[in-house]
Amino acid sequence: MNRNFTKFAFTKSVKDVQERHGSRSAYARMEASGDRYVLTGKEKEFISSRDSFYLATVGENGWPYAQFRGGPIGFLKVIDDTTLAMADYRGNLQYISVGNINATRKASLFLMDYPSRTRLKIWAESEILDAGENEELLKKVTDPDYDAVIERLIVFNVQAYDWNCQQHITPRYTVAEIRQGRIEL
């Protein structure tokens, strides 16, 4: 089975639009380029260096939901070549992403590095775990220096990923990056 991201992203209607606009043949070659679900050192390093990402889920009503997730650098942990996990910190108590994952298990992660204008998209089957019943994983994802209440754990089983183009990404910098003098203003 091809576990290339195109399996998830290129539905019949997407392929029809690609055909109408002349990009279908190029993307057909991409579809045939093989699997992209095992994380390499490049993806692992990128994921481990993030302090935030966007999480998209879909509810049982078919509506998508996107949410910002943040924490200390590396809070989204690489567990192995196909698994990511994180401590789910207490937030606004709406539990939309948690409910959606419980209902459909489908998630998409969108990781950005604004200064380098780099983005990584990940498609995943997701699972909500009770933190108290998964002590080994809890130890792996807990940052003792980060003062936040952990409500549960979220595990992402990577199904596919894709690096996206830089076009239209405006570089943005954190206060820490500016203070480090890496950026000329």
C-alpha positions in Angstrom: 0.0 0.0 0.0 1.3 3.4 -0.9 1.5 5.6 2.2 2.4 8.7 0.3 0.6 11.8 1.4 -1.2 12.0 -1.9 -3.3 9.0 -0.8 -4.9 11.2 1.7 -4.8 14.6 0.0 -5.5 13.8 -3.6 -9.2 12.7 -3.7 -11.1 12.3 -7.0 -12.3 15.9 -6.8 -8.8 17.2 -6.2 -7.4 15.2 -9.1 -10.2 16.6 -11.3 -9.2 20.2 -10.5 -5.5 19.3 -11.1 -6.5 17.9 -14.5 -8.4 21.1 -15.4 -5.5 23.3 -14.4 -2.8 21.3 -16.0 -0.9 20.0 -12.9 -2.2 16.5 -12.8 0.6 14.8 -14.7 3.3 16.3 -12.3 1.3 15.2 -9.3 0.7 11.7 -10.8 4.5 11.3 -10.8 4.5 12.4 -7.1 1.9 9.8 -6.3 4.1 7.1 -7.8 7.2 8.3 -5.9 6.7 5.9 -3.0 6.0 5.9 0.7 6.5 8.9 2.9 5.5 8.0 6.4 8.7 6.8 8.1 10.2 9.9 9.7 13.9 10.5 8.8 16.4 12.4 10.8 15.4 15.6 9.0 11.7 15.3 10.1 12.7 14.2 13.6 15.0 17.2 14.1 12.4 19.6 12.7 9.6 18.3 14.9 11.9 18.3 18.0 12.8 21.9 17.5 9.2 23.3 17.4 7.5 25.1 20.3 4.1 25.1 18.5 2.1 23.6 15.7 -1.4 23.7 14.3 -3.7 20.6 14.9 -6.6 19.9 12.6 -9.2 17.3 13.4 -12.6 16.4 12.0 -15.8 15.8 14.1 -18.3 13.1 13.5 -20.5 15.9 11.8 -17.8 16.2 9.1 -16.7 19.7 10.1 -13.0 20.4 10.4 -11.5 22.2 13.4 -8.0 23.7 13.6 -6.3 24.6 16.9 -3.0 26.1 17.9 -0.9 23.9 20.2 2.1 25.3 22.1 4.6 24.4 24.8 8.3 24.3 25.4 10.6 23.5 22.5 10.3 19.8 21.8 7.0 19.3 23.6 5.8 17.3 20.6 8.0 14.2 21.1 9.3 11.8 18.4 8.7 8.3 20.0 9.9 6.3 17.0 10.0 6.4 13.2 6.2 6.5 12.9 5.0 7.8 16.2 4.7 11.2 17.8 3.2 12.0 21.3 2.5 14.9 23.5 1.2 15.8 26.9 -2.1 17.5 26.4 -2.0 20.6 28.7 -5.1 22.1 30.2 -6.5 24.8 28.0 -9.9 26.5 27.4 -11.8 23.3 28.5 -13.8 23.1 25.3 -12.2 19.7 24.4 -13.1 20.0 20.7 -9.9 18.3 19.4 -10.1 15.6 22.1 -13.7 14.8 21.2 -13.0 14.9 17.5 -10.0 12.5 17.9 -12.2 10.2 20.0 -14.8 10.2 17.3 -12.7 10.0 14.1 -9.1 9.5 15.1 -8.0 11.6 12.1 -5.7 14.5 12.6 -3.4 16.7 10.5 -0.4 18.5 12.1 1.0 21.6 10.5 4.4 22.5 11.8 6.0 25.9 10.9 9.4 27.4 11.1 8.7 31.0 10.2 12.3 32.3 10.1 13.4 29.7 7.6 10.0 29.7 5.8 9.7 25.9 6.2 6.6 23.9 6.9 5.9 20.2 7.4 2.4 18.6 7.1 1.7 15.4 8.8 -1.4 13.1 8.4 -2.0 10.9 11.4 -4.3 8.4 13.1 -4.6 9.7 16.7 -5.4 8.4 20.0 -6.2 9.9 23.4 -4.7 8.1 26.4 -5.2 8.6 30.1 -2.0 10.0 31.5 -2.4 8.1 34.8 -2.6 4.8 33.0 0.4 5.3 30.8 3.3 6.2 33.1 6.1 5.2 30.7 4.8 7.4 27.9 4.0 10.2 30.4 7.6 10.2 31.5 8.7 10.5 27.9 6.5 13.5 27.1 6.7 15.4 30.4 8.9 18.5 30.7 9.6 19.0 34.4 10.5 22.6 33.8 7.2 23.5 32.2 4.5 24.5 34.7 1.3 23.2 33.1 -1.4 20.7 34.1 -1.3 17.6 32.0 -4.8 16.3 31.4 -4.1 13.4 29.0 -1.7 12.2 26.4 -2.2 12.3 22.6 -0.4 9.8 20.4 -0.1 10.5 16.6 0.6 7.4 14.4 2.1 9.0 11.3 0.4 7.9 8.1 2.1 10.3 5.7 3.9 13.6 5.6 5.0 16.3 3.1 7.3 19.2 3.2 5.6 22.2 1.7 6.9 25.1 -0.5 8.1 28.4 1.0 5.9 30.6 -1.2 3.8 33.1 0.7 5.4 32.4 4.2 6.2 35.6 5.8 9.3 35.3 8.1 8.4 35.9 11.8 10.7 35.9 14.7 10.4 35.2 18.4 11.6 37.7 21.0 14.3 35.1 21.9 15.5 34.9 18.3 15.7 38.7 18.1 17.6 38.9 21.4 20.1 36.3 20.3 21.0 38.7 17.5 20.3 36.2 14.8 18.0 38.7 13.1 18.8 42.1 11.7 16.0 44.6 12.0 
